[in-house]
Amino acid sequence: MSRFHVHIAVDDLDRNIRFYSAVFGSEPGVRKTDYAKWALTEPAINFAISARGRRASLDHVGIQADDAGELAVIRERLEAAGIAGLAQEATTCCYAKSDKYWVQDPQGIAWETFHTLGDAPLFGAVAADVTAGACCAPALSSRCC
């Protein structure tokens, strides 16, 4: 099963945690000083927010694959349609280690397809990523379609 993923950059993390906990009827499963994530089964979604110095807005959307094979199928489908992307293997972002394939839609919205390999103690691969925002929605050279 795949799970739809949405990540929103927020100004006030605690206020947004209260809001989305009420919307979803549950507390986040992952909560850090700058990040929270709900992996819900009803509705089936991986929903994350972070307060990391980015402009408050939609950060990126995506599809979380259950395994490496499912991620490969998604990537092959995109490439077959002529949609080039950026592959990241065993990358650390959002307190998790994942294999990812990033693309951009015609409006410039970043789409992350990923398979989570495990938890990570840092938001990004190195401590500098915490302030630099180096992970999540990397700059891609071109839009698709």
VMD Tcl script that draws the C-alpha trace (Angstrom):
set ca {
  {0.00 0.00 0.00}
  {1.22 3.48 -0.86}
  {0.45 6.44 1.37}
  {-0.07 10.03 0.18}
  {2.42 12.46 1.73}
  {2.00 16.19 2.40}
  {4.53 18.43 4.16}
  {3.64 22.00 5.18}
  {6.12 24.60 6.45}
  {4.56 26.44 9.42}
  {5.36 29.52 11.50}
  {4.13 28.25 14.89}
  {4.68 24.52 15.39}
  {2.78 24.14 18.68}
  {-0.27 26.01 17.38}
  {-0.31 23.84 14.26}
  {0.14 20.62 16.26}
  {-2.95 21.57 18.29}
  {-4.88 22.36 15.10}
  {-3.95 19.22 13.13}
  {-4.33 16.96 16.20}
  {-7.92 18.20 16.42}
  {-8.45 17.76 12.66}
  {-7.09 14.19 12.66}
  {-8.36 13.21 16.12}
  {-4.88 12.08 17.22}
  {-1.53 13.39 18.37}
  {1.49 13.17 16.03}
  {3.40 9.89 16.09}
  {6.69 11.78 15.71}
  {7.27 15.05 17.51}
  {10.53 17.02 17.60}
  {11.28 20.63 18.53}
  {10.89 21.69 14.88}
  {8.86 18.87 13.29}
  {5.76 16.71 13.72}
  {4.36 13.83 11.66}
  {1.10 11.93 11.63}
  {1.14 8.58 9.77}
  {-2.59 7.99 9.67}
  {-4.53 4.98 8.46}
  {-7.84 6.86 8.33}
  {-7.45 8.79 6.17}
  {-4.33 7.02 4.85}
  {-1.80 9.84 4.75}
  {1.71 10.72 5.92}
  {1.23 14.35 7.00}
  {4.17 16.41 8.31}
  {4.77 19.99 9.44}
  {8.02 21.74 10.29}
  {9.18 25.11 11.59}
  {12.60 25.33 9.97}
  {12.94 28.92 8.75}
  {11.30 28.37 5.36}
  {8.41 30.55 4.26}
  {5.17 29.17 5.70}
  {3.47 27.36 2.80}
  {3.09 24.00 1.13}
  {6.58 22.51 1.16}
  {6.05 19.41 -0.98}
  {3.70 16.50 -1.61}
  {4.50 12.91 -2.35}
  {3.90 9.20 -2.26}
  {5.44 6.95 0.39}
  {6.12 3.48 -1.01}
  {6.02 0.43 1.26}
  {9.16 -1.12 -0.22}
  {12.02 -0.58 -2.66}
  {10.20 -2.45 -5.45}
  {7.18 -0.17 -5.24}
  {9.46 2.90 -5.30}
  {11.20 1.52 -8.40}
  {7.84 1.06 -10.16}
  {6.89 4.69 -9.44}
  {10.26 5.94 -10.71}
  {10.05 3.79 -13.86}
  {6.55 5.12 -14.56}
  {7.75 8.73 -14.26}
  {10.82 8.15 -16.42}
  {8.76 6.33 -19.07}
  {6.58 9.45 -19.26}
  {9.69 11.57 -19.87}
  {9.62 13.11 -16.40}
  {13.21 13.40 -15.20}
  {13.92 13.60 -11.50}
  {16.56 13.51 -8.81}
  {17.37 10.20 -7.12}
  {18.65 10.16 -3.54}
  {19.72 6.89 -1.96}
  {19.93 6.33 1.81}
  {19.51 10.05 2.39}
  {18.65 11.49 5.80}
  {15.80 13.97 5.99}
  {12.88 14.64 8.37}
  {14.36 12.39 11.07}
  {14.34 9.39 8.72}
  {16.70 7.60 6.35}
  {15.06 7.01 2.95}
  {15.55 6.26 -0.71}
  {13.87 9.03 -2.73}
  {13.05 10.14 -6.23}
  {12.09 13.82 -6.57}
  {10.21 15.35 -9.51}
  {8.50 18.67 -10.10}
  {5.00 19.19 -11.48}
  {4.17 21.75 -14.21}
  {3.50 24.43 -11.56}
  {6.86 23.83 -9.89}
  {5.50 21.90 -6.89}
  {8.01 19.34 -5.64}
  {6.82 15.71 -5.53}
  {8.75 13.29 -3.34}
  {8.42 9.56 -3.93}
  {10.19 7.64 -1.20}
  {10.72 4.44 0.75}
  {11.64 4.89 4.41}
  {14.55 2.73 5.57}
  {14.51 3.72 9.26}
  {14.62 6.52 11.82}
  {17.45 9.06 12.10}
  {18.49 11.23 15.07}
  {18.89 14.42 12.97}
  {16.50 16.28 10.66}
  {19.13 16.24 7.88}
  {22.21 14.22 7.02}
  {24.45 16.51 9.06}
  {23.80 19.01 11.84}
  {24.25 21.91 9.37}
  {21.15 20.72 7.49}
  {19.05 21.64 10.51}
  {19.49 25.36 9.88}
  {20.24 25.31 6.18}
  {17.12 23.37 5.25}
  {19.22 21.20 2.94}
  {16.79 18.32 2.91}
  {13.19 18.30 1.68}
  {12.19 19.59 -1.72}
  {15.61 20.09 -3.37}
  {15.85 22.60 -6.21}
  {15.23 20.78 -9.47}
  {16.48 22.14 -12.78}
  {13.28 21.80 -14.78}
  {9.55 21.30 -14.51}
  {7.87 18.38 -16.09}
  {5.26 18.08 -18.83}
}
mol new
graphics top color blue
foreach p $ca { graphics top sphere $p radius 0.5 }
foreach p [lrange $ca 0 end-1] q [lrange $ca 1 end] { graphics top cylinder $p $q radius 0.2 }
display resetview
